[in-house]
Amino acid sequence: MPMHNEDELRHGEHSPEEVDASAGYERSDVRTTGIIVFLTALGIFVVVTAVLCYGIGKVINAELNKEDGPTNRWTKTVDVRQLGNLPNNPALQQKVAELAQTFPTPRLQTDDGNQDIIDLHAREDVLLENYSWADRSKGKLRIPIERAMELIAARGLPVAPDVAKAPLLTGDTNPVVGKPLTNGFARTGFELDQVQAAAAAERQK
């Protein structure tokens, strides 16, 4: 078993280097080589990444422009910052309303369609309850529906010629309609609620 002198181990070539910590701080200079290499590599990486991103963006935009075609009135970019704070500016709200009126159809509905149905029925009521020209050049006139019903009740409807019918099968009978299934016009539940609310408001006055 080899033997070693303690003095050789303590002061020999294989003993660890002793550090003088009596000063309380590191006396040797900081090695800046590693810091310079890191900063240089970081700068090169940032520059290469920026160039790649710019090139990829140009390629993507070129492909999109190629697919979308030339710019027209439908693809015009609008600066929405000019609209400002809409909730507190009535003038800008009016401007937005005017823009919405000029926006091409079909437009998105701002509600569930109840108001559109009310407007449709209001226009229909005007035609159903008043006289109006259907074609002035041909002398065709629309008459109120109540008057049309009176004329039909007085004159009757033209009778269509009988159509040859196939013989009934065993157990079948001809359908008989005792009264009209509908009057041809029905209000929606939303409209009925509006009518009831208006009637209740009138009674409270």
ROSETOR-834462 format. One line per field, with one value per residue (C-alpha): y negated, z negated, x negated; residue in three letters. Coordinates in steps of 0.25 Angstrom, whole numbers, plus 5000, padded with zeros to 4 digits. Layout:
# residues N
c2	(Y ...)
c3	(Z ...)
c1	(X ...)
rest	(ALA ...)
# end
This chain:
# residues 205
c2	(5000 4987 4977 4962 4951 4942 4930 4934 4935 4922 4914 4923 4922 4929 4920 4911 4896 4888 4876 4863 4858 4849 4837 4840 4838 4844 4838 4843 4835 4840 4847 4839 4849 4857 4845 4839 4852 4854 4839 4841 4854 4848 4836 4845 4854 4841 4836 4849 4851 4837 4839 4853 4847 4836 4845 4855 4843 4838 4852 4854 4840 4842 4855 4849 4838 4847 4855 4843 4836 4821 4811 4806 4799 4811 4813 4799 4797 4788 4780 4783 4773 4762 4767 4763 4767 4771 4773 4758 4751 4751 4744 4756 4766 4759 4761 4776 4777 4770 4780 4791 4786 4786 4800 4810 4821 4831 4825 4832 4830 4823 4830 4843 4839 4834 4820 4824 4832 4820 4811 4821 4822 4807 4806 4817 4810 4798 4806 4814 4803 4792 4789 4788 4790 4803 4798 4784 4786 4798 4793 4804 4799 4806 4806 4808 4822 4820 4814 4826 4836 4829 4829 4844 4847 4840 4845 4858 4864 4870 4885 4894 4905 4919 4927 4941 4949 4963 4972 4972 4984 4993 4985 4971 4959 4946 4935 4925 4911 4905 4892 4885 4890 4876 4862 4861 4852 4854 4845 4850 4852 4840 4831 4836 4833 4819 4817 4822 4813 4801 4804 4805 4792 4786 4791 4785 4771)
c3	(5000 5004 4994 4995 4987 4981 4984 4999 4999 4992 5000 5012 5027 5025 5013 5017 5019 5007 5008 5000 4994 4984 4993 4993 5008 5021 5025 5039 5051 5058 5071 5081 5093 5089 5088 5101 5108 5102 5106 5120 5122 5117 5126 5138 5134 5133 5146 5153 5147 5151 5165 5166 5160 5170 5181 5177 5175 5189 5195 5187 5191 5206 5206 5199 5209 5220 5215 5211 5224 5226 5215 5218 5210 5202 5197 5194 5180 5171 5160 5148 5139 5146 5139 5125 5113 5118 5105 5102 5115 5122 5134 5137 5133 5145 5154 5151 5153 5167 5170 5166 5176 5187 5184 5195 5192 5186 5173 5159 5150 5137 5130 5131 5143 5136 5140 5154 5154 5148 5159 5169 5163 5163 5178 5181 5172 5181 5193 5187 5181 5192 5206 5215 5229 5233 5247 5251 5266 5267 5257 5247 5233 5219 5210 5195 5191 5184 5197 5205 5195 5197 5212 5212 5203 5212 5225 5221 5226 5240 5240 5246 5255 5249 5249 5252 5239 5237 5230 5215 5208 5198 5186 5191 5191 5198 5188 5184 5178 5170 5168 5172 5165 5164 5168 5175 5165 5151 5142 5135 5120 5119 5126 5117 5105 5110 5113 5099 5093 5100 5096 5082 5083 5088 5077 5067 5072)
c1	(5000 4993 4990 4990 4984 4994 4985 4985 5000 5001 4991 4988 4992 5006 5011 5022 5019 5021 5029 5026 5039 5033 5037 5051 5053 5049 5035 5035 5041 5054 5052 5060 5057 5070 5079 5074 5076 5090 5094 5089 5096 5109 5108 5106 5118 5127 5123 5124 5138 5143 5139 5146 5158 5158 5156 5167 5177 5174 5176 5189 5194 5191 5198 5211 5211 5210 5222 5230 5228 5226 5232 5246 5257 5260 5246 5243 5237 5245 5238 5248 5240 5247 5260 5255 5263 5276 5284 5281 5282 5296 5290 5281 5292 5300 5288 5288 5303 5301 5290 5299 5309 5300 5294 5298 5307 5309 5306 5305 5317 5315 5327 5334 5342 5355 5353 5351 5364 5372 5367 5371 5385 5386 5383 5393 5404 5402 5404 5416 5424 5422 5424 5412 5407 5402 5399 5404 5401 5410 5420 5418 5422 5420 5433 5434 5435 5448 5454 5449 5455 5469 5467 5464 5475 5485 5480 5474 5461 5460 5462 5451 5455 5456 5443 5444 5441 5436 5445 5444 5437 5445 5447 5444 5453 5453 5447 5457 5453 5464 5457 5444 5432 5426 5429 5416 5409 5405 5397 5385 5384 5375 5385 5396 5388 5386 5401 5404 5394 5399 5414 5409 5402 5415 5423 5414 5416)
rest	(MET PRO MET HIS ASN GLU ASP GLU LEU ARG HIS GLY GLU HIS SER PRO GLU GLU VAL ASP ALA SER ALA GLY TYR GLU ARG SER ASP VAL ARG THR THR GLY ILE ILE VAL PHE LEU THR ALA LEU GLY ILE PHE VAL VAL VAL THR ALA VAL LEU CYS TYR GLY ILE GLY LYS VAL ILE ASN ALA GLU LEU ASN LYS GLU ASP GLY PRO THR ASN ARG TRP THR LYS THR VAL ASP VAL ARG GLN LEU GLY ASN LEU PRO ASN ASN PRO ALA LEU GLN GLN LYS VAL ALA GLU LEU ALA GLN THR PHE PRO THR PRO ARG LEU GLN THR ASP ASP GLY ASN GLN ASP ILE ILE ASP LEU HIS ALA ARG GLU ASP VAL LEU LEU GLU ASN TYR SER TRP ALA ASP ARG SER LYS GLY LYS LEU ARG ILE PRO ILE GLU ARG ALA MET GLU LEU ILE ALA ALA ARG GLY LEU PRO VAL ALA PRO ASP VAL ALA LYS ALA PRO LEU LEU THR GLY ASP THR ASN PRO VAL VAL GLY LYS PRO LEU THR ASN GLY PHE ALA ARG THR GLY PHE GLU LEU ASP GLN VAL GLN ALA ALA ALA ALA ALA GLU ARG GLN LYS)
# end
